[in-house]
Amino acid sequence: MPNQDSPIILPHGNYRELLSYQKAEVVYDLTFRFCEKHLKKGDRTIGQMVQAARSGKQNIVEGSKASGTSKEMEIKLTNVARASLEELLEDYRDFLRVRDFSLWDKDSREARYARKLGSKPYTTYETYRTYMDTRPAEVVANIAICLIHQANYLLDQQIRRLEKDFLTEGGLRERMTRARLQARDQQRKDGWKR
């Protein structure tokens, strides 16, 4: 029997507790509404932006659920989430650039305020709804950019942590081998006691 202190399948799948997921969910909700309100129907960018936002969120979910049996898959999917949000970030930058709108400097008063709004845990779209419903597209796109930067920062930290955990804990096959060797040792010890 495997040692209960070192299980084969580690706890996993609690993605809703991840700050990266919470932030990515806000980014998705904001992007969906932004595209409906500020882009023209039929614009192919709508589908691309919404899909990139969805991919950012959903790959965190899938990676978290896969983590019990594959740390490699968790790392890969978390990195896909990060790449998807980077693609979305570029879409928002393009939106501002081609319309001759300004991109907030990261140290501007507006950017600092947007970051402060998103600095609390369990932030949802409701935190931003008033701003999204009442501000012009230029402001909303800049808020989205601030949120994506926050999500990307969290994902970068998460990926580094996953890599570190993999190096210290190993993967499923290593845990299975350790558990099997422990079980064999225990069987031998139990056999000698008879």
DARAZI-V878145 format. One record per backbone hydrogen bond with DSSP energy under -1.0 kcal/mol. CO is the residue of the C=O (numbers start at 1). NH is the residue of the N-H. E is the energy in kcal/mol with one decimal. If there is no record, write none. Layout:
co=CO nh=NH e=E
co=CO nh=NH e=E
This chain:
co=3 nh=6 e=-1.4
co=13 nh=15 e=-1.2
co=14 nh=17 e=-1.5
co=15 nh=18 e=-1.6
co=18 nh=22 e=-2.2
co=19 nh=23 e=-2.5
co=20 nh=24 e=-2.4
co=21 nh=25 e=-2.6
co=22 nh=26 e=-1.7
co=23 nh=27 e=-2.3
co=24 nh=28 e=-2.4
co=25 nh=29 e=-2.6
co=26 nh=30 e=-2.9
co=27 nh=31 e=-2.6
co=28 nh=32 e=-2.8
co=29 nh=33 e=-1.9
co=30 nh=34 e=-3.0
co=31 nh=35 e=-2.8
co=32 nh=36 e=-1.7
co=33 nh=37 e=-2.1
co=34 nh=38 e=-3.3
co=35 nh=39 e=-1.4
co=40 nh=43 e=-2.2
co=43 nh=46 e=-1.6
co=44 nh=48 e=-1.7
co=45 nh=49 e=-3.1
co=46 nh=50 e=-2.7
co=47 nh=51 e=-2.3
co=48 nh=52 e=-2.2
co=49 nh=53 e=-2.5
co=50 nh=54 e=-2.7
co=51 nh=55 e=-2.8
co=52 nh=56 e=-2.1
co=53 nh=57 e=-1.7
co=54 nh=58 e=-3.4
co=55 nh=59 e=-2.1
co=57 nh=61 e=-1.5
co=58 nh=62 e=-2.8
co=59 nh=63 e=-2.3
co=60 nh=64 e=-2.3
co=61 nh=65 e=-2.4
co=62 nh=66 e=-2.3
co=63 nh=67 e=-1.1
co=64 nh=13 e=-1.0
co=66 nh=69 e=-1.4
co=66 nh=70 e=-2.0
co=70 nh=74 e=-2.0
co=71 nh=75 e=-2.5
co=72 nh=76 e=-2.5
co=73 nh=77 e=-2.9
co=74 nh=78 e=-2.3
co=75 nh=79 e=-2.0
co=76 nh=80 e=-2.0
co=77 nh=81 e=-2.3
co=78 nh=82 e=-2.0
co=79 nh=83 e=-2.5
co=80 nh=84 e=-2.6
co=81 nh=85 e=-2.1
co=82 nh=86 e=-1.8
co=83 nh=87 e=-2.1
co=84 nh=88 e=-2.1
co=85 nh=89 e=-2.4
co=86 nh=90 e=-1.9
co=87 nh=91 e=-1.7
co=88 nh=92 e=-2.2
co=89 nh=93 e=-2.2
co=90 nh=94 e=-2.7
co=91 nh=95 e=-2.4
co=92 nh=96 e=-2.0
co=93 nh=97 e=-2.8
co=94 nh=98 e=-2.7
co=96 nh=101 e=-3.0
co=97 nh=100 e=-1.6
co=105 nh=108 e=-2.2
co=108 nh=112 e=-2.5
co=109 nh=113 e=-2.0
co=110 nh=114 e=-2.5
co=111 nh=115 e=-2.6
co=112 nh=116 e=-2.2
co=113 nh=117 e=-2.2
co=114 nh=118 e=-1.5
co=116 nh=119 e=-1.4
co=124 nh=127 e=-1.4
co=125 nh=128 e=-1.8
co=125 nh=129 e=-1.2
co=128 nh=132 e=-2.5
co=129 nh=133 e=-2.7
co=130 nh=134 e=-1.3
co=131 nh=135 e=-2.0
co=136 nh=140 e=-2.2
co=137 nh=141 e=-2.9
co=138 nh=142 e=-1.6
co=139 nh=143 e=-2.3
co=140 nh=144 e=-2.6
co=141 nh=145 e=-2.2
co=142 nh=146 e=-2.1
co=143 nh=147 e=-2.4
co=144 nh=148 e=-2.7
co=145 nh=149 e=-2.4
co=146 nh=150 e=-1.9
co=147 nh=151 e=-2.7
co=148 nh=152 e=-3.1
co=149 nh=153 e=-2.3
co=150 nh=154 e=-2.3
co=151 nh=155 e=-2.5
co=152 nh=156 e=-2.6
co=153 nh=157 e=-2.2
co=154 nh=158 e=-2.4
co=155 nh=159 e=-2.8
co=156 nh=160 e=-2.1
co=157 nh=161 e=-2.2
co=158 nh=162 e=-2.7
co=159 nh=163 e=-2.4
co=160 nh=164 e=-2.2
co=161 nh=165 e=-3.0
co=162 nh=166 e=-2.4
co=163 nh=167 e=-2.0
co=164 nh=168 e=-1.9
co=165 nh=169 e=-3.4
co=166 nh=170 e=-2.1
co=171 nh=175 e=-2.1
co=172 nh=176 e=-2.9
co=173 nh=177 e=-2.5
co=174 nh=178 e=-2.5
co=175 nh=179 e=-2.6
co=176 nh=180 e=-2.6
co=177 nh=181 e=-2.6
co=178 nh=182 e=-2.4
co=179 nh=183 e=-2.4
co=180 nh=184 e=-2.4
co=181 nh=185 e=-2.4
co=182 nh=186 e=-2.4
co=183 nh=187 e=-2.4
co=184 nh=188 e=-2.5
co=185 nh=189 e=-2.4
co=186 nh=190 e=-2.8
co=187 nh=191 e=-2.4
co=188 nh=192 e=-1.9
co=189 nh=193 e=-1.2
